[in-house]
Amino acid sequence: MALIGLLGAAPPAIADEGLYLNQMRQKNKLFVDLTNEQLLQLGYVACKAMQTSLRSGTSIAIARGQSDRSVASAATDSLGLSDIDRASVMHITQDAEDFLC
């Protein structure tokens, strides 16, 4: 019981843009050319979509899927990227979840 109380008292996450960008620049994470600014913009789109989805009570798996769709849509609509691939989108969502959200 005490362990559950300790887990529930974890400090809030702090966004680390530098670590996020560092992770995104690792080999085989991106298959499209994006600037750091674009990566950050898409990372925060992923966070917003995931947080909105989780607040509505969906599972983390569904929230990730919705986040992927939001990132792909933002890449196409806001950044004009017609060639962003699913793997890059999924890496953006995953690393945003780990380092920005």
C-alpha positions in Angstrom: 0.0 0.0 0.0 2.8 2.4 0.8 4.5 1.7 -2.5 1.3 2.7 -4.3 1.2 6.0 -2.4 4.9 6.7 -3.3 4.2 6.0 -7.0 1.3 8.4 -7.0 3.4 11.2 -5.6 5.9 11.3 -8.4 7.0 14.8 -9.4 5.6 16.2 -12.6 7.7 15.7 -15.8 9.8 18.6 -17.1 10.2 19.0 -20.8 13.8 18.6 -22.0 13.9 20.0 -25.6 17.6 19.4 -25.9 17.3 15.7 -25.0 14.3 15.3 -27.3 16.2 16.8 -30.2 19.2 14.7 -29.4 17.1 11.5 -29.4 15.4 12.5 -32.6 18.7 12.9 -34.3 19.8 9.3 -33.6 20.3 7.1 -36.5 17.2 5.5 -38.1 14.7 7.7 -36.2 13.8 10.2 -39.0 13.4 9.4 -42.6 12.5 12.9 -43.6 14.5 16.1 -43.3 13.2 18.3 -40.5 14.7 21.3 -38.8 15.0 21.5 -35.0 12.1 24.0 -34.9 9.9 21.7 -37.0 10.7 18.8 -34.7 9.8 20.8 -31.6 6.6 22.0 -33.2 5.6 18.4 -34.1 6.7 17.2 -30.7 4.4 19.6 -28.9 1.6 18.7 -31.3 2.1 15.1 -30.2 2.0 16.1 -26.5 -1.1 18.2 -26.9 -3.0 15.4 -28.7 -1.9 12.8 -26.2 -2.8 14.9 -23.2 -6.2 15.8 -24.7 -6.9 12.1 -25.4 -5.8 10.9 -22.0 -7.9 13.5 -20.2 -10.9 12.2 -22.1 -10.3 8.7 -20.6 -8.8 6.8 -23.5 -6.0 4.3 -23.1 -2.4 5.2 -23.7 -2.4 3.1 -26.9 -5.3 5.0 -28.3 -3.8 8.3 -27.2 -0.6 7.4 -29.0 -2.5 6.6 -32.2 -4.4 9.8 -32.0 -1.1 11.6 -31.4 0.4 10.0 -34.5 -2.5 11.1 -36.6 -2.2 14.7 -35.2 1.6 14.8 -36.0 1.1 13.5 -39.5 -1.7 16.0 -40.1 0.4 18.9 -38.7 3.4 17.9 -40.8 1.2 17.9 -43.9 -1.1 20.9 -43.2 1.1 23.3 -41.2 4.6 22.4 -42.5 3.7 21.4 -46.0 5.5 18.1 -45.8 3.9 15.6 -48.2 6.6 12.9 -47.7 6.6 12.3 -43.9 6.5 8.6 -43.2 4.8 6.6 -40.5 8.0 5.5 -38.8 9.2 9.1 -38.4 5.7 10.1 -37.1 5.8 7.3 -34.5 9.3 8.2 -33.4 8.2 11.9 -32.9 5.3 10.8 -30.8 7.3 8.4 -28.7 10.2 10.7 -28.0 7.8 13.6 -27.4 6.0 11.4 -24.8 9.4 10.6 -23.2 11.0 14.0 -23.2 8.5 16.8 -23.8 5.2 15.9 -22.4 
